[in-house]
């Protein structure tokens, strides 16, 4: 019935896999977990090797790093059951009936999105990532359903295998960022229904500000590449940047950023970062990357 697919990079998944196996067995359904490690350290691989002893689990270390899109496509190819549940490795179910809620909503032509959760307070040294995630990614179901394909997240979703075989991730995207935005747009273009559920995974693997900002820079660069390839690509950042440009305010916004950049970065690396300053940084980053071509 259900193939649970987990791409792994630099994370221990023993706790996550153990809990998913417990829930699957409690439901009494046919299920499998396929876990592919995409280039973790030897220490992480050694720790994760323990899950290979679980009957329902297939665990493999890949010989080379494939990237976020290609590894998901490979996982989908390996799956033997008709429903594919993709989960990120740095996560844990927010409630003990996580799998049950998905099973209750299975439909042959509907993609299900469970949602993302964060801890109630920021882990030490991870304030910026926690702030952006908890404010931007923790979205109520009703709000997500206003435009169900927009801002699609591959963090926690279920797709019928027949649908996935037709609409896969663009494996030319090898770096971090927006491969799932494109996947959501592709689902919409194909007329595939996306149904959002209150069935969250808690995001545990948060980065410090320096790594988080670097990943965001890479994601924005990917966004610009995808926008050239797919003119329909649409995000809030692109829309606001276009609006500022149309109003003639872009030079003012990016010019002021240059003046205050050191102070802004100091805030973003602090224990009390500003979401507004983060978005200002994102606009300036987008502008610089566009100029670089």
HURAQUI-V793283 format. One record per backbone hydrogen bond with DSSP energy under -1.0 kcal/mol. NH is the residue of the N-H (numbers start at 0). CO is the residue of the C=O. E is the energy in kcal/mol with one decimal. If there is no record, write none. Layout:
NH&CO&E, NH&CO&E
//
This chain:
1&29&-1.8, 2&82&-3.0, 3&31&-3.2, 4&84&-3.2, 5&33&-2.5, 7&35&-3.0, 16&12&-2.9, 17&13&-2.3, 18&14&-1.9, 19&15&-2.1, 20&16&-2.5, 21&17&-2.1, 22&18&-2.3, 23&19&-2.5, 24&20&-2.6, 25&21&-2.0, 26&22&-1.5, 27&23&-1.0, 28&23&-1.2, 31&1&-1.8, 32&55&-2.6, 33&3&-2.7, 34&57&-3.2, 35&5&-1.6, 36&59&-2.9, 37&7&-3.6, 44&40&-2.4, 45&41&-2.3, 46&42&-1.9, 47&43&-2.6, 48&44&-1.4, 50&47&-1.9, 51&48&-1.4, 52&49&-1.4, 53&50&-1.7, 56&53&-1.8, 57&32&-3.0, 59&34&-2.1, 61&36&-2.4, 70&66&-2.0, 72&68&-2.1, 73&69&-2.3, 74&70&-2.3, 75&71&-2.2, 76&72&-1.8, 77&73&-1.9, 78&74&-1.3, 83&158&-2.5, 84&2&-3.1, 85&156&-2.7, 86&4&-2.2, 87&154&-2.0, 90&88&-1.2, 91&201&-1.1, 93&199&-2.1, 97&94&-1.0, 100&96&-2.0, 101&97&-1.2, 102&98&-2.6, 103&99&-2.1, 104&101&-1.5, 105&102&-1.1, 109&106&-1.2, 110&192&-2.8, 111&157&-2.6, 112&194&-2.2, 113&155&-1.8, 116&200&-2.6, 125&122&-2.2, 129&125&-2.5, 130&126&-2.6, 131&127&-2.6, 132&128&-2.6, 133&129&-2.9, 134&130&-1.9, 135&131&-2.3, 136&132&-2.4, 138&136&-1.4, 143&139&-2.3, 144&140&-2.3, 145&142&-1.1, 149&146&-1.2, 156&85&-1.9, 157&111&-3.0, 158&83&-2.8, 160&81&-3.1, 163&159&-2.4, 164&160&-2.4, 166&162&-2.2, 172&169&-1.8, 181&177&-1.8, 182&178&-1.5, 183&179&-2.3, 184&180&-1.9, 185&181&-2.5, 186&182&-2.1, 187&183&-2.0, 188&184&-2.6, 189&185&-1.6, 190&187&-1.4, 191&186&-2.7, 194&110&-3.1, 196&112&-3.2, 198&113&-2.3, 198&196&-1.2, 200&114&-1.6, 201&91&-2.9, 202&116&-3.2, 203&89&-2.6, 204&89&-1.3, 205&203&-1.9, 211&207&-2.7, 212&208&-2.7, 213&209&-1.9, 214&210&-2.5, 215&211&-2.2, 216&212&-2.3, 217&213&-2.1, 218&214&-2.4, 219&215&-2.5, 220&216&-2.2, 221&217&-2.4, 222&218&-2.2, 223&219&-2.0, 224&220&-1.9, 225&221&-2.7, 226&222&-2.3, 227&223&-1.6, 228&224&-1.5, 229&225&-3.5, 232&229&-2.0, 238&234&-2.3, 239&235&-2.4, 240&236&-2.2, 241&237&-2.4, 242&238&-2.1, 243&239&-2.5, 244&240&-2.2, 245&241&-2.3, 246&242&-1.9, 248&243&-2.5, 249&243&-1.1, 252&248&-2.5, 253&249&-2.6, 254&250&-1.8, 255&251&-2.6, 256&252&-1.6, 257&253&-1.9, 258&254&-1.3, 259&255&-2.1, 263&259&-2.6, 264&260&-2.8, 265&261&-2.0, 266&262&-2.0, 267&263&-2.4, 268&264&-1.6, 269&266&-1.6, 277&273&-1.8, 278&274&-2.0, 279&275&-2.2, 280&276&-2.5, 281&277&-2.1, 282&278&-2.3, 283&279&-2.2, 284&280&-2.5, 285&281&-2.5, 286&282&-2.2, 287&283&-2.3, 288&284&-2.4, 289&285&-2.2, 290&286&-1.8, 291&287&-1.7
//
